Amino acid sequence: MARKSGPRFGSLDFRLILLAFFFIVAWGAIGFRLFQVQVVRADEYAEQARSQRVTVRELAPDRGTIFDREGRELAVTIDATTVYANPQQIVDANVTATLVGGLLGVDIGELEAALEGERSFVFVARQLEWQLAQQIRDLELPGIHFVSEPKRVYPAGSLAAHVVGFVDIDSNGIEGLEQKYNTLLTGSPGELLVEHDVAGRVIPQGEYDLTPAEPGTDLITSIDREVQFVAESACKAALEETSSQRCTIVALDPDTFEIRALVVAPTFDPADRSGVDPAVFSNAAVRVQYEPGSTQKLVTVAAALEEGVVDAHTEFLVSDHIELVRDACDSNDDDITGCFWDVNKHDDTVMNVRQCVTVSSNVCTIMIQQKLGEQRLAHYLVNFGYGQATGIDFPGELPGSVKLDAGCTTCPASAAIGYSVSVTPLQMAAVYATIANDGVWMSPRLVTAVVDGQGRRQDIEPAQRRVVSNATARTMRVMLRSVVEEGTGTRAAVEGYSVGGKTGTTRRFVEGTGYTDQVVASFIGMAPIDDPQLVVAVVLDAPGQGFESGGIAAAPVFAQVIEGALQQMGVGPDA
């Protein structure tokens, strides 16, 4: 019987078996791969596929608007167009750069170099106005694309620039209220999720999810555009007339301590800051400290009245100088302290407290301080806000300082007449507003209310404290009136209005250098004196020759501002 044999190598049966084995292995591999894809790594591949179909885009929120007290826009966000390029899609970089650069007014060579790069995304121009963007769009250049982007604009131009501040190209606040309230103004971004096909077309029944952006909070400020304009015009004119390095004006409503106007000149346009010295952006009303000089005498006298150590009729025999350090007045060395002089030499004169304020006698004020005492003077300086920030809602506020060092013989006298203390213009405006407000100090405010994206309004209430009595405040207002009617502040008078205030002149102190030959000239006052509606502080830094006193340089500026402001506010002349 013949023995059976298996398929021979190369035979048909062998080839069939080999082919079957190959298919079994292949189908096994495919099956294993399918198992890996559909079971083991199913979620991973499904997510990869989804990521290719689904686009998630962040939706920028509308930045909150900044309004003046009447609801007029000081800062608002509009839609602008940003132009970008994909260099990989550019057909001719030179032609594209020439056409686009010509419309934008940029360096064509630099733009061409950017368009020849290896990146897939290059900014060409950001936040263009619609008309210019449309001109570029009409060129229909390959590789040039457009996207809508929010842009911050300032409808009032440079008006209140030091208050509002500005943002960077990405709408992040970097100065002023834009910086202080940046988080509130920014809002919360939204998100758009949409599913599209390989050609980029939206799939009608595909995934779609929209989370709207939450708009930023609106700010309602205390700024009165008309009063601000009056003050800015006066400040600009004062710079030209007096050749001062800087003019600062603060106008406060004494009933609420709301700031109606805050001016620093030179100023700037927040929408176009090119070529402007960055130092100009800083708000000197809250960030520059100076020694107040004779405007400080209000605090010394008010404290003495409140403590009952003097009244308006208390008399002093006043020389034209007072010596607190032995032989100090006999020295010719200007560095020797301890001898204080009145501005004008005079014979020994009997003065009452009202006359002391009217003629701004340094010697008489020091004699009042000696009756008051150092500790009580220090107490009232603190209560009036010296040496501490006012708490205004503005970034970078300086606190000033009070230098009443233990064992310093001359420091109390210096502080009494406005040296040995440093203040900001805002602090001094608040001091006078306290007297105008019947002795109650309040924290100054720039923002009076915020309105969130749902329209809910929240009013902001100021902190407050009583500093002196109604009676003391009224007495001080009478004295301030005499300063304008017959004293050092006659140039602050306004026809038809009862005005009160005080002049100030101090040598200008420069950090690292010391006192210079230049001065800081100031005038701070209020009107109408019987029922003050506005307090205005004017500070001129380093006025030129012929304007080296507060009565000459600053008082006329005050008069111009207070008259124009009261008229804009509808406050008529005194009956």
C-alpha distance (Angstrom), angle and dihedral (degrees) to the residues before:
residue distance angle dihedral
M1 . . .
A2 3.80 . .
R3 3.89 118.7 .
K4 3.83 118.7 -119.6
S5 3.74 115.4 -119.9
G6 3.88 131.1 -161.1
P7 3.76 124.7 -116.8
R8 3.70 112.8 -62.6
F9 3.83 121.3 -123.0
G10 3.73 108.0 -91.8
S11 3.79 93.3 18.5
L12 3.77 122.6 125.8
D13 3.79 92.8 -107.7
F14 3.79 91.9 52.2
R15 3.77 91.8 50.1
L16 3.80 90.5 49.6
I17 3.79 91.3 50.2
L18 3.82 90.7 47.4
L19 3.79 91.0 48.7
A20 3.79 90.7 48.3
F21 3.78 90.4 49.6
F22 3.84 89.9 50.0
F23 3.79 91.6 51.0
I24 3.78 91.4 47.1
V25 3.84 91.0 52.1
A26 3.82 91.9 43.5
W27 3.77 93.4 48.2
G28 3.79 88.9 45.6
A29 3.81 90.9 52.8
I30 3.76 91.0 46.1
G31 3.75 90.4 47.3
F32 3.77 91.4 49.1
R33 3.80 90.5 48.5
L34 3.78 91.0 48.2
F35 3.76 89.3 49.6
Q36 3.81 89.3 51.1
V37 3.82 92.4 48.1
Q38 3.77 100.2 38.4
V39 3.78 100.5 35.3
V40 3.78 116.4 13.3
R41 3.84 98.5 36.8
A42 3.77 99.3 17.6
D43 3.79 95.4 120.2
E44 3.81 92.8 47.5
Y45 3.82 94.2 52.5
A46 3.76 92.9 42.1
E47 3.79 89.2 55.5
Q48 3.80 91.4 48.2
A49 3.77 90.7 51.6
R50 3.78 91.0 47.1
S51 3.79 92.1 50.0
Q52 3.82 89.0 56.5
R53 3.80 91.5 52.3
V54 3.79 100.9 36.4
T55 3.81 125.9 69.4
V56 3.80 122.1 -166.5
R57 3.80 115.9 -161.7
E58 3.78 126.6 -174.2
L59 3.80 112.9 -128.8
A60 3.79 113.1 -143.5
P61 3.81 113.7 -133.6
D62 3.78 121.6 -125.8
R63 3.79 108.4 -100.7
G64 3.77 113.1 -122.1
T65 3.79 119.9 -98.6
I66 3.80 123.3 -116.6
F67 3.81 113.0 -139.7
D68 3.78 134.6 -172.8
R69 3.80 119.8 -123.7
E70 3.82 91.6 -83.3
G71 3.79 94.7 51.1
R72 3.81 96.6 -100.8
E73 3.79 116.1 143.7
L74 3.79 120.0 -103.6
A75 3.82 95.7 166.2
V76 3.80 127.7 13.0
T77 3.80 138.4 164.6
I78 3.81 122.2 -123.3
D79 3.81 133.9 -180.0
A80 3.79 113.0 -95.6
T81 3.80 132.8 175.1
T82 3.77 124.6 -113.8
V83 3.81 118.5 -159.4
Y84 3.80 119.6 -149.0
A85 3.78 135.5 169.7
N86 3.79 138.7 -143.1
P87 3.83 102.7 -147.4
Q88 3.82 89.6 -161.0
Q89 3.80 88.5 66.0
I90 3.82 97.2 44.2
V91 3.82 111.1 114.3
D92 3.80 98.3 -168.6
A93 3.82 116.5 10.4
N94 3.81 93.8 -169.2
V95 3.80 94.9 52.9
T96 3.80 92.2 43.2
A97 3.81 93.0 48.5
T98 3.80 92.0 46.9
L99 3.81 94.8 50.5
V100 3.79 97.7 40.9
G101 3.80 96.0 36.6
G102 3.80 90.5 50.9
L103 3.80 91.3 57.2
L104 3.80 93.5 43.9
G105 3.80 96.0 43.3
V106 3.81 93.1 -130.0
D107 3.80 132.0 135.6
I108 3.81 104.7 -74.8
G109 3.81 94.0 -157.7
E110 3.79 93.0 55.1
L111 3.80 91.6 46.6
E112 3.81 91.6 49.2
A113 3.80 90.9 51.6
A114 3.81 90.3 52.0
L115 3.82 91.4 49.0
E116 3.81 91.1 52.6
G117 3.80 93.5 55.4
E118 3.78 126.4 112.6
R119 3.80 95.7 -117.6
S120 3.77 122.4 105.2
F121 3.81 95.3 -140.3
V122 3.81 130.3 46.9
F123 3.81 127.9 163.5
V124 3.80 110.8 -126.2
A125 3.81 99.4 177.9
R126 3.78 132.8 -17.8
Q127 3.77 132.1 -142.0
L128 3.78 99.1 0.9
E129 3.78 122.9 176.9
W130 3.79 114.3 -102.8
Q131 3.81 96.3 -108.6
L132 3.82 94.9 54.6
A133 3.80 93.0 43.0
Q134 3.81 89.6 51.6
Q135 3.80 91.2 53.8
I136 3.80 89.1 56.7
R137 3.80 91.4 43.8
D138 3.80 90.5 53.8
L139 3.84 90.0 60.5
E140 3.84 88.3 68.8
L141 3.79 92.9 -151.6
P142 3.82 118.3 179.3
G143 3.79 113.2 -113.4
I144 3.81 94.8 20.8
H145 3.80 113.1 115.1
F146 3.79 138.3 177.4
V147 3.78 136.1 -143.8
S148 3.79 132.7 179.5
E149 3.82 114.6 -114.4
P150 3.82 132.7 175.8
K151 3.80 117.1 -109.1
R152 3.80 128.5 -165.5
V153 3.79 115.1 -131.5
Y154 3.80 132.6 -179.6
P155 3.83 111.4 -143.3
A156 3.81 92.8 -169.8
G157 3.81 92.9 54.2
S158 3.80 112.5 -150.8
L159 3.82 92.8 -7.7
A160 3.82 108.8 123.9
A161 3.81 90.1 -5.9
H162 3.80 92.8 151.1
V163 3.81 89.3 53.6
V164 3.80 100.6 44.0
G165 3.79 96.9 37.7
F166 3.80 119.6 -173.4
V167 3.81 146.2 -98.7
D168 3.79 134.4 -123.6
I169 3.81 124.5 -111.8
D170 3.82 90.1 -81.2
S171 3.82 92.6 52.5
N172 3.79 95.3 -106.4
G173 3.80 111.5 146.9
I174 3.80 111.3 -117.8
E175 3.81 103.1 166.0
G176 3.81 141.2 24.0
L177 3.80 123.5 -5.9
E178 3.80 87.8 -22.8
Q179 3.80 87.0 66.6
K180 3.80 99.1 36.0
Y181 3.81 93.7 52.9
N182 3.80 97.5 28.4
T183 3.81 95.3 125.9
L184 3.81 93.1 50.2
L185 3.80 94.0 42.6
T186 3.81 93.6 48.5
G187 3.80 98.4 59.7
S188 3.82 122.6 -169.4
P189 3.82 124.8 -58.4
G190 3.80 120.8 -119.8
E191 3.80 131.4 -144.9
L192 3.81 135.6 -130.6
L193 3.83 119.5 -161.3
V194 3.82 116.8 -171.0
E195 3.85 134.3 167.3
H196 3.81 119.4 -137.5
D197 3.80 139.0 175.0
V198 3.80 127.6 -113.1
A199 3.81 90.5 -84.0
G200 3.78 91.6 55.2
R201 3.82 95.6 -106.7
V202 3.77 117.5 141.5
I203 3.81 112.7 -107.7
P204 3.84 104.5 -128.1
Q205 3.80 95.5 -143.9
G206 3.81 95.0 32.1
E207 3.76 129.3 109.3
Y208 3.81 116.1 -58.2
D209 3.75 127.7 169.7
L210 3.80 128.5 164.6
T211 3.80 124.9 -167.3
P212 3.82 104.9 -177.0
A213 3.78 119.1 -134.6
E214 3.79 114.6 -109.3
P215 3.82 109.0 -123.6
G216 3.77 119.2 -123.9
T217 3.78 122.4 -102.5
D218 3.81 118.5 -91.5
L219 3.81 120.1 -128.9
I220 3.78 123.2 -142.4
T221 3.77 108.1 -159.2
S222 3.79 131.5 -162.0
I223 3.80 92.1 -125.2
D224 3.81 115.5 125.3
R225 3.80 106.6 -152.6
E226 3.80 93.5 -152.0
V227 3.81 93.8 49.9
Q228 3.80 89.8 43.3
F229 3.80 90.1 53.2
V230 3.80 92.1 49.5
A231 3.80 91.2 50.2
E232 3.80 94.3 45.4
S233 3.80 91.6 50.1
A234 3.80 91.0 50.2
C235 3.81 92.1 46.9
K236 3.79 93.0 50.4
A237 3.80 91.9 48.5
A238 3.81 90.6 48.3
L239 3.80 91.4 54.9
E240 3.78 90.8 53.8
E241 3.80 95.7 43.9
T242 3.81 99.6 42.7
S243 3.83 99.0 30.0
S244 3.81 88.5 -131.1
Q245 3.77 119.8 168.8
R246 3.79 92.5 -132.7
C247 3.79 140.2 3.1
T248 3.80 122.3 -154.9
I249 3.81 125.4 -174.2
V250 3.79 129.1 -179.1
A251 3.82 120.7 -174.4
L252 3.83 114.9 -168.0
D253 3.77 132.4 -173.0
P254 3.83 100.4 -133.1
D255 3.80 93.9 -155.0
T256 3.80 93.6 60.3
F257 3.83 105.1 8.8
E258 3.79 87.7 -125.3
I259 3.79 111.4 154.1
R260 3.78 109.3 -120.9
A261 3.79 93.6 -178.3
L262 3.78 136.3 6.4
V263 3.79 117.0 -176.7
V264 3.78 134.4 179.7
A265 3.79 119.6 177.4
P266 2.97 133.8 -130.5
T267 3.79 87.5 50.9
F268 3.82 136.0 178.6
D269 3.79 143.7 -143.6
P270 3.82 108.7 -103.9
A271 3.80 90.5 -152.2
D272 3.82 94.6 54.7
R273 3.80 114.7 30.5
S274 3.78 97.9 155.1
G275 3.78 113.3 136.4
V276 3.81 94.1 10.2
D277 3.80 119.0 130.8
P278 3.84 105.4 -113.4
A279 3.82 89.0 -133.8
V280 3.81 87.7 70.2
F281 3.82 90.6 64.6
S282 3.81 93.3 65.6
N283 3.79 116.5 99.8
A284 3.80 104.3 -123.8
A285 3.82 92.3 -169.7
V286 3.81 89.6 73.9
R287 3.81 104.0 16.5
V288 3.81 105.4 46.4
Q289 3.80 119.6 76.1
Y290 3.80 124.9 -159.4
E291 3.78 138.2 163.8
P292 3.81 106.6 -96.9
G293 3.79 98.9 -146.6
S294 3.78 117.0 -170.0
T295 3.81 95.2 -1.3
Q296 3.81 83.9 72.1
K297 3.83 91.0 62.9
L298 3.80 88.0 81.4
V299 3.83 89.3 70.1
T300 3.80 93.8 47.2
V301 3.78 94.0 50.1
A302 3.82 95.0 40.6
A303 3.82 90.0 52.3
A304 3.81 91.8 50.4
L305 3.81 91.2 48.9
E306 3.80 92.2 47.5
E307 3.80 92.1 49.4
G308 3.80 91.0 48.6
V309 3.80 95.6 -124.2
V310 3.83 90.2 123.9
D311 3.77 139.3 8.7
A312 3.78 129.6 -155.8
H313 3.81 91.4 -85.3
T314 3.81 99.8 45.9
E315 3.79 107.5 125.8
F316 3.81 132.3 -141.6
L317 3.79 131.9 -173.9
V318 3.77 99.5 -126.2
S319 3.78 126.4 -161.7
D320 3.79 121.2 -167.5
H321 3.81 89.9 -107.3
I322 3.77 141.0 27.9
E323 3.81 126.0 -154.0
L324 3.81 118.2 -147.2
V325 3.80 97.0 165.7
R326 3.77 119.3 49.7
D327 3.82 114.1 -98.5
A328 3.83 90.7 -2.6
C329 3.80 91.9 126.1
D330 3.81 90.9 51.5
S331 3.81 93.5 56.6
N332 3.78 122.2 97.4
D333 3.81 90.7 -158.0
D334 3.82 109.6 109.5
D335 3.81 89.5 -157.6
I336 3.81 91.3 64.1
T337 3.81 110.7 96.3
G338 3.75 128.6 -164.8
C339 3.80 100.5 79.1
F340 3.81 117.8 92.9
W341 3.80 123.9 -170.4
D342 3.76 136.6 -168.1
V343 3.78 113.8 -118.7
N344 3.82 92.0 -111.7
K345 3.79 123.7 40.4
H346 3.80 114.3 -119.2
D347 3.78 142.3 162.1
D348 3.77 120.2 -97.0
T349 3.78 104.4 -67.6
V350 3.79 135.1 -172.6
M351 3.80 108.7 -125.1
N352 3.77 131.2 175.4
V353 3.78 120.7 -147.1
R354 3.81 94.0 -96.3
Q355 3.80 91.0 53.1
C356 3.79 90.1 46.4
V357 3.81 89.6 59.0
T358 3.80 93.5 40.9
V359 3.80 95.1 56.7
S360 3.83 93.2 31.2
S361 3.78 95.5 -126.6
N362 3.80 112.7 -169.2
V363 3.79 92.5 -163.8
C364 3.80 94.5 50.2
T365 3.82 91.6 47.4
I366 3.81 90.8 52.1
M367 3.81 89.6 50.5
I368 3.81 88.6 53.2
Q369 3.81 89.6 49.5
Q370 3.79 90.7 51.6
K371 3.80 89.3 57.9
L372 3.81 90.1 46.4
G373 3.81 96.3 48.5
E374 3.76 132.7 -139.5
Q375 3.80 98.4 -88.0
R376 3.78 95.4 51.8
L377 3.82 91.3 45.7
A378 3.80 89.4 52.4
H379 3.81 90.3 49.4
Y380 3.79 93.0 54.7
L381 3.77 93.7 43.4
V382 3.79 88.5 58.5
N383 3.81 93.2 43.6
F384 3.80 90.9 51.8
G385 3.80 88.2 53.5
Y386 3.78 104.9 -100.0
G387 3.79 117.6 152.1
Q388 3.80 94.4 17.1
A389 3.77 136.5 80.6
T390 3.79 115.9 -99.8
G391 3.80 89.9 -133.3
I392 3.78 93.4 -120.4
D393 3.80 113.4 168.0
F394 3.78 94.5 -109.2
P395 3.81 130.6 104.5
G396 3.77 123.5 -109.5
E397 3.81 100.6 20.3
L398 3.81 113.8 170.3
P399 3.82 119.9 -140.6
G400 3.79 100.6 -144.4
S401 3.78 119.3 -141.3
V402 3.80 144.8 -107.5
K403 3.82 116.4 -146.7
L404 3.78 107.6 -163.2
D405 3.79 97.3 143.2
A406 3.79 118.7 -172.5
G407 3.77 109.8 -101.9
C408 3.81 94.2 17.6
T409 3.81 103.6 133.2
T410 3.78 96.5 -167.4
C411 3.83 101.3 36.4
P412 3.84 97.2 88.8
A413 3.81 91.0 49.8
S414 3.80 91.0 46.9
A415 3.80 91.4 49.0
A416 3.80 91.1 48.6
I417 3.80 91.7 61.6
G418 3.80 98.2 37.4
Y419 3.79 105.9 -86.1
S420 3.84 125.7 105.0
V421 3.81 86.1 42.2
S422 3.78 129.8 80.8
V423 3.77 126.4 -159.6
T424 3.79 142.8 170.1
P425 3.82 121.8 -117.6
L426 3.80 88.5 -110.7
Q427 3.81 92.5 54.8
M428 3.80 90.9 52.4
A429 3.80 92.1 47.5
A430 3.82 87.6 53.3
V431 3.84 90.9 50.3
Y432 3.80 91.7 56.2
A433 3.80 91.6 41.0
T434 3.82 86.9 57.6
I435 3.80 89.9 59.4
A436 3.81 90.1 44.5
N437 3.83 89.0 50.4
D438 3.82 93.5 57.0
G439 3.78 93.8 -97.7
V440 3.82 100.9 -47.3
W441 3.81 118.8 125.5
M442 3.81 118.7 -153.3
S443 3.78 132.9 -177.7
P444 3.82 110.1 -98.6
R445 3.79 116.3 -118.4
L446 3.78 137.5 -156.2
V447 3.81 97.2 176.2
T448 3.78 115.3 51.1
A449 3.81 99.0 176.2
V450 3.80 142.8 3.4
V451 3.81 125.6 -145.2
D452 3.81 117.1 -159.3
G453 3.80 127.8 -146.4
Q454 3.81 91.1 -87.3
G455 3.79 92.1 54.8
R456 3.79 95.9 -105.8
R457 3.80 111.5 149.4
Q458 3.79 124.8 -148.7
D459 3.79 119.0 -171.3
I460 3.81 118.3 -146.4
E461 3.78 115.6 -134.2
P462 3.82 121.2 -155.4
A463 3.77 126.9 -127.3
Q464 3.81 114.6 -115.7
R465 3.79 143.8 -176.3
R466 3.77 137.0 178.8
V467 3.80 113.4 -110.9
V468 3.81 104.1 171.1
S469 3.78 135.0 2.6
N470 3.79 127.2 -90.9
A471 3.80 89.2 -108.7
T472 3.80 93.8 54.1
A473 3.79 91.4 47.1
R474 3.81 92.1 50.6
T475 3.80 91.7 48.5
M476 3.80 90.9 50.8
R477 3.81 91.3 50.5
V478 3.80 89.6 54.6
M479 3.80 89.8 51.8
L480 3.79 91.8 47.9
R481 3.77 89.1 52.7
S482 3.80 90.7 55.4
V483 3.82 89.3 53.7
V484 3.80 89.3 61.8
E485 3.78 96.8 38.5
E486 3.79 98.9 47.3
G487 3.79 111.6 -6.8
T488 3.79 140.5 64.5
G489 3.79 95.2 -48.3
T490 3.80 103.6 58.9
R491 3.80 91.5 124.8
A492 3.81 88.5 64.8
A493 3.81 92.1 65.7
V494 3.81 117.9 120.5
E495 3.78 120.4 -160.1
G496 3.79 111.7 -114.1
Y497 3.80 95.8 13.6
S498 3.80 131.1 88.4
V499 3.78 105.3 -128.8
G500 3.79 131.8 -173.4
G501 3.77 130.8 -175.8
K502 3.76 149.0 120.9
T503 3.79 135.8 -108.1
G504 3.79 124.0 -133.3
T505 3.80 132.3 -166.1
T506 3.80 124.2 173.0
R507 3.75 136.3 163.5
R508 3.78 110.5 -99.4
F509 3.79 114.3 -109.0
V510 3.81 118.7 -151.2
E511 3.80 118.3 -164.5
G512 3.78 110.1 -113.4
T513 3.79 92.9 11.6
G514 3.78 105.1 56.7
Y515 3.79 127.4 -146.8
T516 3.78 116.6 -4.0
D517 3.80 133.9 -163.5
Q518 3.81 89.4 -102.7
V519 3.80 123.5 90.7
V520 3.78 141.0 -146.2
A521 3.80 108.5 -129.8
S522 3.79 120.1 -162.1
F523 3.77 144.9 167.6
I524 3.79 125.5 -169.9
G525 3.77 122.7 -176.2
M526 3.78 150.0 136.0
A527 3.79 143.4 -135.3
P528 2.98 148.2 -115.2
I529 3.77 86.8 24.2
D530 3.82 97.1 -151.3
D531 3.81 92.9 51.3
P532 3.81 108.7 12.5
Q533 3.78 114.4 -148.7
L534 3.78 97.7 175.0
V535 3.80 139.0 21.7
V536 3.80 117.3 -157.0
A537 3.81 126.6 -168.2
V538 3.81 119.1 -167.1
V539 3.82 120.4 -170.9
L540 3.81 122.0 -179.5
D541 3.79 116.9 -167.9
A542 3.83 116.2 -145.3
P543 3.82 101.1 -17.5
G544 3.80 115.8 -163.1
Q545 3.77 132.0 -106.3
G546 3.77 114.3 -48.7
F547 3.80 93.4 23.9
E548 3.80 100.8 71.8
S549 3.80 97.5 128.3
G550 3.77 137.1 65.5
G551 3.80 91.9 -125.2
I552 3.80 92.8 56.7
A553 3.80 102.9 33.1
A554 3.82 107.3 29.3
A555 3.81 105.9 26.2
P556 3.85 95.2 68.1
V557 3.82 89.8 49.5
F558 3.81 89.3 52.2
A559 3.81 90.6 51.0
Q560 3.79 91.8 51.7
V561 3.80 92.8 49.0
I562 3.81 98.4 43.2
E563 3.80 93.2 48.2
G564 3.80 95.2 47.6
A565 3.80 93.1 42.0
L566 3.80 95.5 49.8
Q567 3.79 90.3 49.6
Q568 3.82 91.0 50.0
M569 3.80 89.4 48.7
G570 3.80 91.2 52.0
V571 3.79 94.5 -113.7
G572 3.79 106.4 147.2
P573 3.81 127.6 -152.0
D574 3.79 118.6 -75.2
A575 3.77 116.8 -80.9
